[in-house]
């Protein structure tokens, strides 16, 4: 829509409600308090309108479905899943929201999204949610031309690129270091696995990360050592509400995910 068309529709709403919805006294229009008060109900109306398509479609595989996904799922799991889901549900509009595991689970709990692909949290989820394990990812040590003949030596004698210990996946690496009594001094700390891989390839340090979908263990110049202890595995899971009104979509999504992960 053009700015003029948007402006006309907002003007109609302002006339209907008898109040300004945008403050136009600044260089750019900003919402008034009245507008902010209306937004939650307006979003509910939009969501209900979108669900009408799924009510008409007897299979339930229509309308908009909001799926949250962590970054490694976006590139490693979802491409094949989306392709297969489009074949069985061509009328379904899949709206994908990227984010961290913590933030996406909060969105799911608040019903802002319909399902989430996240790292399994370090606590038991409420019984109101169903959990499907998609991947068990072992911890791996990434390095390039690093000093040391084993994992401990490499971690202790090279700059350490830390997978954010505040993230649910990063807790596994933190726990491994703690259990092994390995003291490190983080050189960088970030919650972005693809970026960590690039830093390692540039010779900036070593890092402990989960073996995410899309990580090429045979990439030239990348040295990989797998920590084969399931205590430190990251579980990537699909979390859905047990009382979801979009169960047909969840069932189709689950089949597509399982097929995509297997292949």
ZIPE-V703072 format. One record per helix or strand of 2 or more residues. SS is the DSSP state (H for helix, E for strand). FROM is the first residue (numbers start at 1). TO is the last residue. If there is no record, write none. Layout:
# ZIPE-V703072
ss=SS from=FROM to=TO
ss=SS from=FROM to=TO
This chain:
# ZIPE-V703072
ss=H from=3 to=17
ss=E from=22 to=23
ss=E from=30 to=31
ss=H from=33 to=56
ss=E from=63 to=69
ss=H from=71 to=76
ss=H from=78 to=88
ss=E from=92 to=98
ss=H from=101 to=109
ss=E from=115 to=119
ss=E from=129 to=137
ss=E from=139 to=143
ss=H from=151 to=157
ss=E from=160 to=163
ss=H from=170 to=179
ss=E from=186 to=190
ss=H from=193 to=201
ss=E from=206 to=210
ss=E from=223 to=227
ss=H from=230 to=232
ss=E from=234 to=241
ss=H from=247 to=262
